[in-house]
Protein backbone atom coordinates (compact mmCIF):
# COMPACT_ATOMS: atom_id res chain seq x y z
CA UNK A 1 0.00 0.00 0.00
CA UNK A 2 2.82 2.45 0.84
CA UNK A 3 4.39 1.75 -2.57
CA UNK A 4 1.09 2.55 -4.28
CA UNK A 5 0.90 5.89 -2.40
CA UNK A 6 4.59 6.68 -3.06
CA UNK A 7 5.29 7.17 0.66
CA UNK A 8 7.74 5.60 3.10
CA UNK A 9 5.03 4.37 5.42
CA UNK A 10 1.38 4.83 6.32
CA UNK A 11 -1.44 3.66 8.52
CA UNK A 12 -5.15 3.60 7.68
CA UNK A 13 -8.10 3.88 10.05
CA UNK A 14 -11.77 4.88 10.14
CA UNK A 15 -13.34 7.99 11.63
CA UNK A 16 -16.58 7.71 13.67
CA UNK A 17 -18.66 8.02 10.48
CA UNK A 18 -16.82 5.17 8.75
CA UNK A 19 -14.68 7.31 6.45
CA UNK A 20 -11.30 5.74 5.66
CA UNK A 21 -8.36 7.98 6.52
CA UNK A 22 -4.64 7.52 5.89
CA UNK A 23 -1.69 9.05 7.78
CA UNK A 24 1.70 8.83 6.08
CA UNK A 25 5.30 10.04 6.18
CA UNK A 26 8.09 10.34 3.64
CA UNK A 27 6.07 11.28 0.57
CA UNK A 28 7.92 11.17 -2.75
CA UNK A 29 8.24 14.53 -4.51
CA UNK A 30 8.06 14.79 -8.30
CA UNK A 31 11.09 16.08 -10.15
CA UNK A 32 8.98 18.39 -12.32
CA UNK A 33 6.02 20.62 -11.44
CA UNK A 34 2.48 19.51 -12.26
CA UNK A 35 1.46 20.38 -15.81
CA UNK A 36 -2.26 20.89 -16.41
CA UNK A 37 -4.13 19.79 -19.50
CA UNK A 38 -4.93 23.45 -20.16
CA UNK A 39 -2.95 26.62 -19.46
CA UNK A 40 -3.60 27.69 -15.86
CA UNK A 41 -1.61 29.46 -13.15
CA UNK A 42 -1.66 26.34 -10.97
CA UNK A 43 -3.29 25.08 -7.79
CA UNK A 44 -2.69 26.68 -4.39
CA UNK A 45 -1.66 23.53 -2.55
CA UNK A 46 1.82 22.56 -1.32
CA UNK A 47 2.12 23.11 2.47
CA UNK A 48 -1.58 24.06 2.59
CA UNK A 49 -2.64 20.61 1.41
CA UNK A 50 -4.74 19.83 -1.62
CA UNK A 51 -7.66 22.01 -0.53
CA UNK A 52 -10.54 21.14 1.75
CA UNK A 53 -13.30 18.57 2.06
CA UNK A 54 -16.79 18.92 3.48
CA UNK A 55 -18.08 15.77 5.14
CA UNK A 56 -21.65 15.14 6.27
CA UNK A 57 -21.86 13.41 9.66
CA UNK A 58 -24.76 12.05 11.67
CA UNK A 59 -23.03 12.58 15.01
CA UNK A 60 -21.27 15.94 15.31
CA UNK A 61 -20.19 15.30 18.90
CA UNK A 62 -18.35 12.10 17.95
CA UNK A 63 -16.82 13.76 14.87
CA UNK A 64 -15.45 16.68 16.90
CA UNK A 65 -14.11 14.36 19.59
CA UNK A 66 -12.18 12.56 16.86
CA UNK A 67 -10.95 15.38 14.60
CA UNK A 68 -10.52 18.17 17.15
CA UNK A 69 -9.73 16.40 20.41
CA UNK A 70 -7.82 13.36 19.10
CA UNK A 71 -6.21 14.49 15.83
CA UNK A 72 -5.72 18.13 16.85
CA UNK A 73 -7.70 19.98 14.17
CA UNK A 74 -8.60 23.53 15.29
CA UNK A 75 -11.94 25.29 14.78
CA UNK A 76 -11.93 28.45 12.66
CA UNK A 77 -15.67 29.09 12.90
CA UNK A 78 -18.96 27.27 13.25
CA UNK A 79 -22.75 27.55 12.97
CA UNK A 80 -25.58 26.27 15.12
CA UNK A 81 -28.56 27.15 12.88
CA UNK A 82 -30.05 26.46 10.41
CA UNK A 83 -27.45 23.67 10.33
CA UNK A 84 -24.79 22.53 12.78
CA UNK A 85 -21.42 22.92 11.07
CA UNK A 86 -17.76 23.31 12.03
CA UNK A 87 -14.92 24.54 9.84
CA UNK A 88 -11.52 23.26 11.02
CA UNK A 89 -7.94 24.09 10.06
CA UNK A 90 -4.57 22.36 10.40
CA UNK A 91 -2.46 25.04 8.67
CA UNK A 92 -2.99 28.67 7.55
CA UNK A 93 -5.80 27.69 5.14
CA UNK A 94 -9.10 28.81 6.71
CA UNK A 95 -10.34 25.24 6.77
CA UNK A 96 -9.10 21.91 5.50
CA UNK A 97 -12.12 20.06 6.86
CA UNK A 98 -15.75 21.09 7.23
CA UNK A 99 -18.20 18.96 9.22
CA UNK A 100 -21.94 19.35 8.70
CA UNK A 101 -24.49 17.42 10.73
CA UNK A 102 -26.86 15.62 8.38
CA UNK A 103 -29.27 12.64 8.28
CA UNK A 104 -26.65 10.55 6.46
CA UNK A 105 -22.88 10.16 6.52
CA UNK A 106 -21.03 10.98 3.33
CA UNK A 107 -18.70 13.26 1.43
CA UNK A 108 -20.29 16.42 0.06
CA UNK A 109 -17.47 18.15 -1.82
CA UNK A 110 -13.76 18.60 -2.43
CA UNK A 111 -12.42 22.12 -2.91
CA UNK A 112 -9.41 22.94 -5.09
CA UNK A 113 -8.08 26.50 -5.13
CA UNK A 114 -6.45 28.24 -8.10
CA UNK A 115 -3.85 31.02 -8.04
CA UNK A 116 -5.81 33.15 -10.52
CA UNK A 117 -9.42 34.32 -10.51
CA UNK A 118 -9.34 34.25 -14.31
CA UNK A 119 -8.62 30.50 -14.16
CA UNK A 120 -11.84 30.04 -12.19
CA UNK A 121 -13.76 32.22 -14.64
CA UNK A 122 -12.46 30.30 -17.63
CA UNK A 123 -13.26 27.03 -15.85
CA UNK A 124 -16.78 28.31 -15.28
CA UNK A 125 -17.13 29.05 -18.99
CA UNK A 126 -16.06 25.49 -19.78
CA UNK A 127 -18.46 24.09 -17.18
CA UNK A 128 -21.34 26.02 -18.77
CA UNK A 129 -20.99 23.74 -21.79
CA UNK A 130 -22.72 21.12 -19.60
CA UNK A 131 -24.93 23.42 -17.54
CA UNK A 132 -26.80 20.60 -15.80
CA UNK A 133 -23.58 19.51 -14.09
CA UNK A 134 -23.21 22.89 -12.36
CA UNK A 135 -24.81 22.53 -8.93
CA UNK A 136 -24.07 26.03 -7.59
CA UNK A 137 -23.35 29.17 -9.58
CA UNK A 138 -20.33 31.41 -9.14
CA UNK A 139 -20.41 33.06 -5.71
CA UNK A 140 -18.38 34.15 -2.68
CA UNK A 141 -18.53 32.50 0.76
CA UNK A 142 -18.77 34.68 3.84
CA UNK A 143 -16.34 32.80 6.09
CA UNK A 144 -13.31 31.72 4.02
CA UNK A 145 -14.05 34.40 1.36
CA UNK A 146 -13.62 31.83 -1.43
CA UNK A 147 -15.01 32.84 -4.82
CA UNK A 148 -16.06 29.60 -6.46
CA UNK A 149 -18.61 27.43 -8.20
CA UNK A 150 -19.63 23.81 -7.64
CA UNK A 151 -19.89 21.03 -10.20
CA UNK A 152 -21.00 17.41 -9.89
CA UNK A 153 -18.46 14.66 -10.55
CA UNK A 154 -19.13 11.20 -12.06
CA UNK A 155 -18.79 9.82 -8.51
CA UNK A 156 -21.73 12.02 -7.41
CA UNK A 157 -19.82 14.18 -4.96
CA UNK A 158 -19.13 17.82 -5.82
CA UNK A 159 -15.96 19.71 -6.68
CA UNK A 160 -15.69 23.34 -5.58
CA UNK A 161 -13.41 25.25 -7.95
CA UNK A 162 -12.29 28.50 -6.36
CA UNK A 163 -9.90 31.39 -5.80
CA UNK A 164 -9.09 33.90 -3.06
CA UNK A 165 -9.51 31.84 0.12
CA UNK A 166 -8.39 33.56 3.31
CA UNK A 167 -5.68 32.39 5.69
CA UNK A 168 -5.95 32.29 9.48
CA UNK A 169 -3.31 32.98 12.12
CA UNK A 170 -3.47 30.10 14.54
CA UNK A 171 -1.70 32.14 17.23
CA UNK A 172 -4.55 34.65 17.38
CA UNK A 173 -7.54 32.91 15.81
CA UNK A 174 -10.44 32.19 18.14
CA UNK A 175 -13.45 30.08 17.08
CA UNK A 176 -16.22 32.38 15.89
CA UNK A 177 -19.93 31.66 15.50
CA UNK A 178 -21.17 32.60 12.05
CA UNK A 179 -24.43 34.57 12.00
CA UNK A 180 -25.32 33.08 8.60
CA UNK A 181 -24.27 30.32 6.23
CA UNK A 182 -25.35 32.40 3.23
CA UNK A 183 -22.78 33.56 0.71
CA UNK A 184 -22.11 37.25 0.13
CA UNK A 185 -23.50 36.70 -3.35
CA UNK A 186 -24.11 33.84 -5.80
CA UNK A 187 -23.82 30.08 -5.12
CA UNK A 188 -27.43 29.71 -6.21
CA UNK A 189 -28.52 26.08 -5.90
CA UNK A 190 -25.95 25.00 -3.28
CA UNK A 191 -28.45 24.38 -0.47
CA UNK A 192 -31.24 23.08 -2.68
CA UNK A 193 -28.82 20.45 -4.00
CA UNK A 194 -28.86 18.73 -0.60
CA UNK A 195 -32.58 19.14 -0.01
CA UNK A 196 -32.32 22.31 2.06
CA UNK A 197 -33.72 25.80 1.70
CA UNK A 198 -31.80 28.88 0.65
CA UNK A 199 -30.73 30.87 3.74
CA UNK A 200 -31.81 34.50 4.16
CA UNK A 201 -29.58 37.05 2.40
CA UNK A 202 -26.51 38.00 4.39
CA UNK A 203 -26.18 41.39 6.07
CA UNK A 204 -23.90 43.28 3.69
CA UNK A 205 -22.40 45.17 6.62
CA UNK A 206 -20.28 42.04 7.13
CA UNK A 207 -18.41 43.04 3.97
CA UNK A 208 -16.61 45.83 5.88
CA UNK A 209 -12.90 45.47 5.26
CA UNK A 210 -13.52 42.66 2.77
CA UNK A 211 -14.99 44.32 -0.33
CA UNK A 212 -13.47 47.64 -1.52
CA UNK A 213 -16.67 48.51 -3.39
CA UNK A 214 -18.80 48.13 -0.26
CA UNK A 215 -16.30 50.11 1.84
CA UNK A 216 -16.58 52.96 -0.67
CA UNK A 217 -20.40 52.86 -0.52
CA UNK A 218 -20.38 53.02 3.28
CA UNK A 219 -17.84 55.85 3.27
CA UNK A 220 -20.20 57.96 1.14
CA UNK A 221 -23.15 57.53 3.52
CORNOR-V263350 format. One record per pair of residues at least 12 apart in sequence whose C-alpha atoms are under 6 Angstrom apart, sorted by sequence separation. I is the first residue (numbers start at 1). J is the second residue. If there is no record, write none. Layout:
i->I j->J
i->I j->J
This chain:
i->11 j->23
i->75 j->87
i->76 j->88
i->86 j->98
i->137 j->149
i->149 j->161
i->10 j->23
i->75 j->88
i->86 j->99
i->136 j->149
i->148 j->161
i->10 j->24
i->74 j->88
i->85 j->99
i->136 j->150
i->148 j->162
i->9 j->24
i->73 j->88
i->74 j->89
i->85 j->100
i->135 j->150
i->147 j->162
i->9 j->25
i->73 j->89
i->84 j->100
i->134 j->150
i->135 j->151
i->147 j->163
i->8 j->25
i->73 j->90
i->84 j->101
i->134 j->151
i->146 j->163
i->182 j->199
i->8 j->26
i->133 j->151
i->146 j->164
i->7 j->26
i->133 j->152
i->146 j->165
i->7 j->27
i->145 j->165
i->182 j->202
i->7 j->28
i->144 j->165
i->6 j->28
i->144 j->166
i->60 j->101
i->142 j->183
i->141 j->183
i->142 j->184
i->54 j->97
i->56 j->99
i->58 j->101
i->140 j->183
i->141 j->184
i->52 j->96
i->53 j->97
i->54 j->98
i->55 j->99
i->56 j->100
i->57 j->101
i->58 j->102
i->140 j->184
i->52 j->97
i->54 j->99
i->56 j->101
i->57 j->102
i->58 j->103
i->140 j->185
i->56 j->102
i->58 j->104
i->117 j->163
i->139 j->185
i->58 j->105
i->139 j->186
i->57 j->105
i->109 j->157
i->111 j->159
i->138 j->186
i->139 j->187
i->56 j->105
i->108 j->157
i->109 j->158
i->110 j->159
i->111 j->160
i->112 j->161
i->113 j->162
i->114 j->163
i->138 j->187
i->56 j->106
i->94 j->144
i->109 j->159
i->113 j->163
i->137 j->187
i->55 j->106
i->56 j->107
i->136 j->187
i->137 j->188
i->55 j->107
i->136 j->188
i->55 j->108
i->136 j->189
i->54 j->108
i->135 j->189
i->136 j->190
i->54 j->109
i->53 j->109
i->53 j->110
i->52 j->110
i->52 j->111
i->51 j->111
i->51 j->112
i->44 j->113
i->43 j->113
i->44 j->114
i->43 j->114
i->44 j->115
i->42 j->114
i->43 j->115
i->94 j->166
i->42 j->115
i->94 j->167
i->41 j->115
i->93 j->167
i->94 j->168
i->92 j->167
i->92 j->168
i->40 j->119
i->77 j->175
i->79 j->177
i->76 j->175
i->77 j->176
i->78 j->177
i->79 j->178
i->75 j->175
i->77 j->177
i->78 j->178
